Amino acid sequence: MPVWIHPAQPNCYLIDGLPFYEPKQIEDHVSVLGFNYAPLSNQLIKVLNGHPELVSDEVVIVWTIEQDLVLETTMGKVRGND
């Protein structure tokens, strides 16, 4: 799944046609925010899986939509490295 650089917003990307800000590592987690409350695609996890230079194996994934927990794991487990 390709990730495209957003044509009008610096440090932003597109996946499945949905824009999101560049992932930011904050202590032991990575924050990925979408634009204007648009839900991020599950394809984002697949893309991060293929780009260890963006997200290390130790990073904890806590995926929420509003207040509902969708997934809690590490990138290493997603990649099959744990």
C-alpha positions as CSV (number, residue, x, y, z in Angstrom):
1,M,0.0,0.0,0.0
2,P,1.6,3.3,-1.1
3,V,1.8,6.3,1.2
4,W,1.7,9.6,-0.6
5,I,3.0,12.9,0.5
6,H,0.1,15.4,1.0
7,P,0.2,17.8,-1.9
8,A,-0.8,20.9,0.1
9,Q,0.2,20.2,3.8
10,P,3.8,19.9,4.9
11,N,4.8,16.9,7.0
12,C,1.5,15.2,6.1
13,Y,0.7,12.1,4.1
14,L,-2.2,10.3,2.4
15,I,-3.2,6.6,2.6
16,D,-6.4,5.3,1.2
17,G,-7.2,8.9,0.3
18,L,-7.2,9.9,4.0
19,P,-4.8,12.5,5.2
20,F,-2.8,12.2,8.4
21,Y,0.0,14.0,10.1
22,E,3.5,12.6,10.3
23,P,3.8,10.0,13.1
24,K,5.4,11.4,16.2
25,Q,7.2,9.3,18.8
26,I,6.2,10.5,22.3
27,E,8.1,8.6,25.0
28,D,7.0,5.0,24.6
29,H,4.3,5.5,22.0
30,V,3.7,7.0,18.5
31,S,0.9,9.4,17.9
32,V,-0.7,9.4,14.5
33,L,-3.5,12.0,14.0
34,G,-5.9,12.2,11.1
35,F,-7.4,15.5,9.8
36,N,-10.8,16.8,10.9
37,Y,-11.8,13.7,12.9
38,A,-11.6,11.5,9.8
39,P,-11.0,7.9,10.9
40,L,-7.6,6.5,9.9
41,S,-7.6,3.4,7.7
42,N,-6.4,0.0,9.1
43,Q,-4.0,0.2,6.1
44,L,-2.0,2.6,8.2
45,I,-0.9,-0.3,10.6
46,K,0.1,-2.3,7.5
47,V,2.2,0.7,6.2
48,L,3.9,1.2,9.5
49,N,4.6,-2.5,9.6
50,G,6.6,-2.1,6.4
51,H,8.5,1.0,7.5
52,P,10.6,0.2,10.6
53,E,12.5,3.4,10.1
54,L,9.4,5.3,11.1
55,V,8.3,3.0,14.1
56,S,10.5,0.7,16.0
57,D,9.5,-2.8,17.3
58,E,9.3,-1.5,20.9
59,V,6.6,1.1,20.2
60,V,3.3,0.4,21.8
61,I,0.2,0.7,19.5
62,V,-3.0,1.8,21.2
63,W,-5.5,2.5,18.5
64,T,-8.7,4.2,19.6
65,I,-11.6,5.6,17.8
66,E,-13.2,8.2,20.0
67,Q,-13.2,6.3,23.4
68,D,-13.3,2.7,22.0
69,L,-10.1,0.6,22.1
70,V,-9.6,-1.1,18.7
71,L,-6.1,-2.5,19.2
72,E,-3.3,-2.6,21.8
73,T,0.0,-4.3,21.0
74,T,3.5,-3.5,19.9
75,M,4.9,-3.0,16.4
76,G,7.2,-6.0,17.1
77,K,4.2,-8.2,17.6
78,V,2.6,-6.9,14.5
79,R,5.8,-7.6,12.6
80,G,6.1,-11.0,14.2
81,N,9.4,-10.0,15.9
82,D,8.1,-10.6,19.5
